[in-house]
């Protein structure tokens, strides 16, 4: 039981690391940080213009699947449209494991 | 050879004519009864002899799934040029128009994407004077 929980913990944190490991996926998070709630079209436009990412819409969509699995991106259906939202909550697992704010900076 | 006409596939021609004239500001060029539908085209008041936009019925069974797939991903079907995108965005928002993309500057171009209420997304684009 505890082994299963441990596995679940590791796999969910692992997904975040895997999601962050790719520069295109980090660019996706940068652009959603700049403006939350974009269509796939807007995101692709931004990736091409600001990051030189010429990936196909299908490839970007696959990156979004990985980010969604890691909980970093939420696809929200609103009527006939789908908007993409950033959720940075999973990143907390990283700073909870390796806190950044409890140690004094070295002299 | 020159491009004289282009078209958008609309779910309701009368509603489309109202939107493209009353809201967007185009002028009716042709409005001819044609069986169960009409042959309707509009032009820009800035170029009344320019390209006509035909408001064509989307009655073909393949048309609606195609349109829905584009809309779901936020992809505009066509684009219109504007002189002042921010002003048009403010004006059209005031008229209740839904934008799926607010003005976004990318290099020399600023774009926004609106819903034409007839099943299409339309991009507005302003190219900076060089």
Interface residues (C-beta under 8 A of the other chain):
Chain A: X35 X38 X39 X40 X41 X42 X45 X46 X49 X50 X57 X80 X81 X82
Chain B: X68 X71 X72 X73 X74 X75 X76 X100 X101 X102 X104 X106 X107 X111 X113 X121
